[in-house]
Amino acid sequence: MPGFDTGRDLSRGPGETANGDVHLPFLHRLPPPLRRALERVGSDQKFAAGADLMRAGHATNWIGVITRGVVRVCGHDIASQRVIAHRRDGDLIGELAAFGLQRRSATVTAVTPVSALILHPAQLDQLMSRFPAFLTFVIGVVAERMVESDRYRIESDTAPVVKVARALVGAARENAAGAATVHIVSQEDFGSIIGTSRKTVGRVLADLRRKELISTRRGVVQLHDVPKLRELARLDH
């Protein structure tokens, strides 16, 4: 099938918006023809809050796109598990199955009731036979998450305000009014993701509120000055 214009400025990273500050979820990166094809081919499944969509070590071979709700992603080692990410509307989960890796590396649990488009191998093959570029978008997500994971490991000794600012800028999305927002399930989860304590997260968020860089309401942080937060995060413009 002939190729198509992805509609994305290739001078920017995958999913990066024109201002470079807010990233798009996976589903909204896809060109309309590919997105419609995904919605036709995928199986719509629902999961109750508290249900595991996948478990670390289990052998399953589907990938999914969340269409409603929030999930918690937990990584495991020999001694413990910790929250490593939250995924929500439009985000891709189970992406390594697209490369034939069937044993799950993390546990994904529904925090709220969740709906997701599920692609089993036959459905994925059907989609990719028509739109080979789908794999390019999946690779973009895998690359971003590898960079994100490496950054949190490297930053173990980084100042808490830098960690929090980087996490806020990296997770920001535009809401319907065009404002940059971040949804946080809990300060404890947020702290686990960036490698600091709930108490430290609360202290840094309070300081950012006093400086009028952010405002908060239950579960949502609105970013009022993204350039200043990028400066605090020591990110290149």
Sequence and secondary structure as in RCSB ss.txt:
>XXXX:A:sequence
MPGFDTGRDLSRGPGETANGDVHLPFLHRLPPPLRRALERVGSDQKFAAGADLMRAGHATNWIGVITRGVVRVCG
HDIASQRVIAHRRDGDLIGELAAFGLQRRSATVTAVTPVSALILHPAQLDQLMSRFPAFLTFVIGVVAERMVESD
RYRIESDTAPVVKVARALVGAARENAAGAATVHIVSQEDFGSIIGTSRKTVGRVLADLRRKELISTRRGVVQLHD
VPKLRELARLDH
>XXXX:A:secstr
         TTS TTB TTSS B  HHHHS HHHHHHHHHHSEEEEE TT EEE TT B   EEEEEESEEEEEE
E SS EEEEEEEETT EESGGGGGT  B SEEEEESS EEEEEE HHHHHHHHHH TTHHHHHHHHHHHHHHHHH
HHHHGGGS HHHHHHHHHHHH EE TTS EEEE S HHHHHHHHTS HHHHHHHHHHHHHTTSEEEETTEEEES 
HHHHHHHTT   
